[in-house]
Amino acid sequence: MQEPKLSVGIMFESKIDFSLLNAYLCNGKEFFGNQTVEFCDGKIHWNGSFHNELVFTPQQEETDSFELFNVTIGINFHWERKENQRFKGALKIIVENEKLTVINVISVEEYLTSVISSEMSATASLELLKAHAVISRSWVLAPKYNRPAPQPPKGGVKSAYPPLYSRLKELALINRHNPTDAENFLWENLKGKNIDGYKFRRQHIIDDCIVDFVCLSKKLVVEVDGKYHNEPDVQEYDKLRTQLLNKHGYEIIRFTNEEVLFDIENTLNQIKLELRTKTPPSGGWGAGRSGGAGLLWYERDAHTNFDVCADDHCQRYQGITRASTEIVKQAIVETYGQVLIYDNKICDARFSKCCGGVFEEFQNCWDDVYHPYLRKTRDYKSDTFLPDLTVENEAQKWIRTSPDAFCNTRDKQILSQVLNNYDQETTDFYRWKVEYSQEELSALILKRSGVDYGEIIDFVPIERGTSGRLVQLKIVGTKQTRIIGKELEIRRTLSESHLYSSAFVVDREFSEESEIPSTFILTGAGWGHGVGLCQIGAAVMGEEGYSYEEILLHYYIGAKIEKWY
């Protein structure tokens, strides 16, 4: 097999300035120097004309490069900032979500050279760099080569009796061309991924029903009801219809014509709230808007027009901005084409900064899929005892103490191997504390979640994972109570950027004669999701003389290392 190419999403803006540092080809012509592209009327405006897509191709792939100005890095994290970045390879610009997206098309090994240089410090040991090269290569290639074979559609979603389905298609087309004023007004606000980037369809057939609007990725149906829906027989029909849609996993939210026409802002806010708290189809859905469980997780399959993004959501990629050292190049060359394999498939080789002493399992952070090579283990060799951290009392004891682990280190020389300059702004990560006043916390949660809980009364752990990380957390407020999860959604909700991890316990302090807590203290463990390789633990292992193979097989249990190309 030949070395594959990757498409990497770099930045997403309405206006983008860049410079071609060598002569690049676009539409058969050579271009060089400073350029500006802008989003305008659904197209790319460049050089006085409009385009659906632009591709700038290097003439000398090994050496030609371009520079992007004001690239945002660390999006929504505490180190978020802008910097200018340079890249080799092709430059592609597309329209996406009412903005422009810049994509870098690059070979896998060139991509890895940048990722390892961006994720690791130049002082990292060779064995750590080699381990990281293998997992970064595995992680980025797994979706390309582990795609399941296409399956015939199963049961139901378009299973109407064929003659009825044909009639439903005709009716859907008629409805689409003859919407009510309310339907038309709402569609103008839903179409084109206007709502948080989610795509809606209108007059869509599900089983024997035609629904007004549906977001298929979230299985959320939006219905707009005229006054005839108040009639008893119509209400009975709506109830049966709702039961049928629920059976297929769809949640229904209804609005009257008047709500849409005269209070569109509230209508859209309610739809946004349902999208944010709606469980993905593979999960479950708690009943009701105020008492349900809103379990969210964030995956790279959110990217539909490129393979991976350049930020921490996927893997930190900065092109040739960060100078690559000879030792990084050596690590790439000596592991060229190597990936982790389990059961004849490339491993989904996750990694995080610091596991906090115990590995988390995949299904507790993302989709409910168990990967045998990503299972709970203590991050240590000389002491492998591991309490059951899914039990609340055990998690409390573990998080409030500082057990021995590879990643339990304050050695600056070791930490500098993993933490770049802005990461070293973080001093406590194996065990950490965050304190909020009642006013700070209630305002923060409202801002981050869009949900008004009132004053916060308590946080109640509902479910913990194998590392003690919270999978589900109940937020109890004076106005309402909700269960949120999974781990990243909890971290996102309880911090201006992201909490270091969801492995935390809560202490409350009260003012005199008040039943409402005045202060919340969160004591936590680890940095990141804790699944797969623990970067700080791996750095310690490298310093202690472990080979990259030993490091990898410590974090990916039962896997093998194979040369894939």
N, C-alpha and C positions, 0 to 999 in steps of 0.2 A: 504494500500500500504506500502511496505517496503522502508526503506531509500535507495535512489539510490546511485550508485557509479559514480565518475567522472574521466575522464582522462585529465590531465593537462600538457600541453607542457611547459617544464622548460627552456631548453637551446638547441642551435643549433650550433654545432661546428664540425670541422673535426677530432679533437682529444679531448677526454673527460677523465678527471681523477676523480675518485670517491672512496669512502671508504664505505664498508659495516660494520656498527658499531655493527651488530649482525649477527648471522649465517643465511644467505638467501639461498633459494633453486633455482637452475637454471638447467634445463635439468636433474632433479632427483638427483643432487649432491649439497652438502653444500659448500658455499663459504663465506669467511670472510676477512675483511681487505682491503688494497689498491688495486685498479684495474685501468687499462687503456684500453680504446677502441679507435680504429682509423678507419676512413673511408678509404677503400682501394679497388680499382677495383669494385666499386659498392656494396661492402659488408662491414660488421662489422668485423674488425680484433681484436680478443681477445684471449688471452692465446694460441697463436700460430695457431689458426684455424679461418675459415671464417664463418660468420653467416648472414642470412637474417634478423633475429630479435633475441633479447635477452630479457628474462623476469626473473627478480629476485623477488621471492615471500617471504614475511616475514613469519616466523613460528609463531610468536606471534604478531598479527596485532596491538594490543593495545600499544605495547611498542617498537617493533623493528624499527630501523631507519637507514638511510644511509646519507652520506654527499657528496655533489657535490662541486667541487672546481672551482673557477673563473666563477661564474654565472654572466652574464651581466644583470643588472637591469636598468630601466629607458631608454630602447633602443630608441635612437634618441632624447631623451629629454635632457634638460640642466643639469640634475643631473646624467646622465649616468655614471655608474661605475661598478666594479666587486666586488663580495664578495662570500665567501663560505657559502653554505646553507645546512641545514639539513631537512629531510623529513621523515614522517612515510609512511606506505603503500608500495605498490609494485613499483618497478623500471622497466620500459620498455624502450628499446633502439631500434630505427628503422632507416632505411635509408630514407632520404627525401631531395630532391633538392640538391643532390650531397654532402650532409653532414649527420651527425648523429643527430637525435632528441631524447632527453631524455624526457620521459613521466612518470609522477607520477600518479598511480591509487589509489584513496583515496575515502572514504565515504564523502557524501555531508557535513555533520555536522563537520567532522574533517577539511575539506577544509575551511568551513566558519570560524572556530575558528582561522585559520591562516589569512584569508582575513581580518577579523575584526581587528585582532591584527596588521596587516600590514597597513591597510588603516587608522586606528584610533590610537590615542595615548592611553597609559595606563591611562591617566588622564581623558579620555572622560566620560561623564555622562552615567548612566545606560540607560536612555531613548534614548539617541543618539545611543548607541551601539545596543539596541534592534531594533531601526528603521533601522539601517544599516544591521543588521542580516536578517531582512525580505526582504529588497530590494536586497541584494546580493544573497540570496537564490532564489528569484523570477527571477532575471536576468539570473542566471546560469541554472535554470530548464525550463524556458520558451521555448527554442528551442527543448528540449527533449519531451515536452508534448503538444506543440501547432502546431506540424507539420500538414499541411493540408493533407487530404486524397488524395491518388494518383488519378490523373485525366487522362482520356484518352488523347493521343496526339491530339493537335488541328491543323487543317489546315496545311499546307504547307511545313514544313521543309523537310519532306520525303514523299511528296505527289505526286511524279511522277506516271504516269499511270503504274500499276503493271508490265506489260511485259517490259516497258521501264526501270523501276527501276532495274529489274533483269539484263537487259543488261548493265545498268550503273554500277552495282556492278562488273560485269565481266570486264568492261573497266577499272574501278578504280584499280582492282587487277593487270591487265596487266600493267597499268601505274606505279603502285607502284614497280613492278619488273623490269621495264625498264625506269628508270628516265633519263632525260638528265643530262649532266655533271653539269650544273648550278643548277638544281633541287637537285641533289644528294649532292652537296657541301653545298647548303643552308640548307638542311635537317640535315646534320651533325652538323650544328650550332644551329638549332632550337629544335631538339629532346631532350628529358630528362629534360624539363623545364629549358633549358639553358638561356633563355631570361627572366631575372627578375622573374623567378619562374613560368612563364605562360606556359601552356601546349598547344602544337600545334598538329594538325592531318594533315596527307598528303593524297592527292587524296580522298577528302571527298565529299560525295553527299549532295547537298543542293537543294531541289526541283528537277529541271531537269538538274542541272549543276554538274559537277565534278570540284571542285576547287583544285588548287595546294596545298595550305596550309591554315589552318584556326585555329584561337584561338577562340573556342566557347564561353568561358567565357567573352571575350571582343567583340565578333562578328566582328573580324577583319580577312579579307581574304587577303592573300599574293599571288600574281600571278607572275610567271617568264615567260617572253615572248621571244620567238625566233624571227628571222627577218620576218617570214611570217605574224606576227601580224601587220606589216606595210602595208599589202595589204588592199585596200579599203573595199572589201567585208568582210574581217576578222575584220577590225576595226568596221564595222557596227554591226557584230555579237557580238563583245566584248561589244559594247554600250548597246545592248539589254540585254545581260547577266548581265551587271552591274546594269541595271534598275531592273531586276528580283531579284538580290541579295539585292539591296537597299530596295526593297519592304519588304523583310524579316528582315530588320534592320541591314544588314551587310555593313561595310565599306570596300572598296577595295583599296589596295596599290599595284602598279605594278612596276616591275624592269625588265630590259633587261638582257639577259644572260651575257652580258659583264659587267654590273654593279655588278652582283653577283660574277662572276669569278675573276674580276680584282680589285674590290673595296668592298670586303666583310665587312670591318669595317664600311664604310659609310652606306651600306645596313642595317646592324644590328642596327646601331644607329638610322636610320629612323624608323625601326620597333619598337624599344624601345620607341621612341618619340610618335608614334601613340598609343602604348599600354598605355602610361602614360596619354595621353590627350584624349583618346577615351572614350566617355560617355558610362557608363554601359547601357545594353539594355533597362532598364526601363526609362532612361532619353531620351533626344533628342540628335541630333548631328548637330553642326553648320557646315556649308559648308566650305571646304577648310582648308589647314593646317595652314595658318597664321591668318585667321580671325575667326576661329571656336571657339566654347565654349568647353573647356576641363573640364567637371565636373566629379570629382572623389570623392568617399567616401570610407571609410575603415571600413569593418565589420568583425565580428568574424567568418563569414562563410568562410573567407580565410583559416581557419584551417579545414582541411579535415580528418586528422588522429588522432585528439583528440578534446575534447569538448571545452576547453578554453586554452589560454596561461596564463603564470604566471606574465606577465608584465602589464603595465598600458594600453596597447591596449585592454585588457579584464578587469581583476581585479588583483590588486597587491597581489600576493600570494608568501609567503616566507617559507612555511612549518612550522617547529618548530624553525626556526632560531630566530625569534623575540619571546621572552618568552610571553606566554599567561597568562594574569592575571585572578584572580578569578572573577572579574567583567565581563570580556569578556565571560568566561565560563558560568556565570549566565545569560548573555544576550542571549546566544545560547540556553541554556536549557529552559529559560522562553518563547522563541519564537519557540521552536522545531517544525519543519514541517510547520511553518506559511509562507504563500505567499500572495502577492497582486493579487486580482482577478478583472477583468473587463469583463463583458459579457461572464462569464463562462470560461474565459481563463486566464492563468497566465500572469500578466503584464510584458512587456519588461521594467523593472525598471531601467532606466538609471540614472546616477548620475555624478556630476562633483564637482570640488573644490568650485567654486564661480560663481553664475549665473550673478552677476553684477547688481542685483536688479529686474530682470525680467526673467521668464522662457522662454527658447527657445522651439520651437516645433520640434518634431522628424523629420518630412519630410524635414526640412531645413538643416539638418545635414547628413541624410542618405537617404535611399530609399524614393520615393514619396508615403509614406503610412501615413495616418493621424491616430494617436491614440488619442481618445477623453480624455484620462486620462493624456496625456502629452501636455497640451495646455497652451497658454500664460496666465500668472497671475503675479501680482506683489508679490515680496517676502517680504510681510509685512501684518500686520493685521489692524493696526490703520489707515492706509492710503492706500486705494486700487486703487486710481486713476492711470490710465495707459495710457500714450500717445501712438499713433500709431507709433511704432518705425520702421515700414517698410517704412515710409515716411522719406526722407533724412533729411529735416530740423528738424524734431522731434528727429531723431536719433542723429544728431549733438548736439542738446541742451542737451539731456539726457547724452550722453557720456562725454561731456565737464563739466558737473556738478556732484555733489555727492549726489543724493537723498537718503533719509532714506530708509533703507531696513534691514532685519535681518542680511544679510551678510555684511553690511557696518559696520565693527567693526575693531578696532585695539587692542582689549583686548587680551593681551598675554596669559592669562590663558585659554581663550576660544580657541584661535588659536592653542594652544599647544595640544588641544584635537583632532584636525584634522590633523595638520601638523607635520610629523615626522621630525627628525633632518635635513635631506637634503632638505625637503620641506620648512623649516623655513629659508632657504637661500633666499627665495623669500619674500621681505618685502612689496612690493606694488602689489596688485592684484585686489582690488575693482575698483581702477582707477590707470592706469599706463602709462608710456611714454617710447618710444624707439626712438632713433635718429640715422640716417644713413647719411653718406656723399654719394654723387653721386657715387664715386668710390667703396665704400663698398657695396652699394645696388645693383648696376649693376653686380658686381662680385658675390655677394651672390645669386642673382636670377639665374644667369647662372649656378652656382654650384649646386643649389638645384633643379632646374627644367630641366636642360639640354637644355634650350632654350636661344638663344642669342638674347635678345631684343635690343642690343646696349645700348646706354645711356637711362636711364629711364626718361621719360618726365612727366608722371602723373599716378595716380591711380584713376580710375573712378568707383564709386559704381554702380553696375547694379541692384542688388537685395539684400535687407536686410530681415532678419527673424524677428520674433516677439520680440526678445530681442535686436534688433539693430545689431546682428551679420551678417556679410557679407556672403551671399550665393553665389553670383557671383561678381567677381571683374575684371574690365578691366585693364590690364597692358599696358600702351602706351609707346613704345620705339622708338628710332630713326630708328631701323631696322625692327621691326614688332610690331603688336598689337595682343593680345590674351585676351580672357575671361577665367578666371580660377575659380574653386570652387570644392567641397563645402567647408565648414568652415575649416576642418582639412587640406585640400590641400592648402588653402590660408595661414594658420598658418605655414605649413611646408615650403612653398616657401619663406616666408619673414623672416625666422630666421634660425640661425645655428642649432637650435633644433626645437622648436615650439614656435610661439608667444603665449602669455598667452591666447588670444582668438581672434576671428575674428571680435569682436565688437570694431572697431576702426575708427577714422577719421584721415585725413591726412592734414598736413600743409607743404607747400613747401617754401624754401628760395632760393633766387637767388643772384648770384654775380653780380657786376656791369656789365652792357652791355652784359649780357648773357641771352639767351632764354631757356637755359637748367638749371633746378634746381640744386643747389649745395648741398642742404641739404633737407632731408625728416624727418618730426617729426610725429610719430604715437602716438596718444593718445587713450587709450583703456579702456575697462570695462570688468571685470570678468576674470576668470581663468578656461579654459576648454570650453566644448560645451554648457553648461548651460541648458541641458535637464534633467528633473526629479529632484531628490533631490539635493539641494545645500548643500554640506557638512558643510560649514562654517555657512550658515543660519540655518541649522538644529542644529548645536552645540549651537548657540545663543538661539534657541527655547527651547532646553533642559535645558539650564541655567535659562531661564525665567519661567520654571515650566510646560511646555507643555508635555503631555504624548507622548509615541512613536506612539500611534494611531493617535493623533492629528497632530503630525509632518508628518506622512506618508500621511494623507488625505489632508494636505495643499499642498504637492508637487505632489500628484497623484490624480487628481480631479475626484471624483465619483467612485473611486476604493473601494474595500472591502478587509478586512483581513480575510483569511480562513486558517484552518489547512489542509494541503494537504496530509500529512502522519504522 
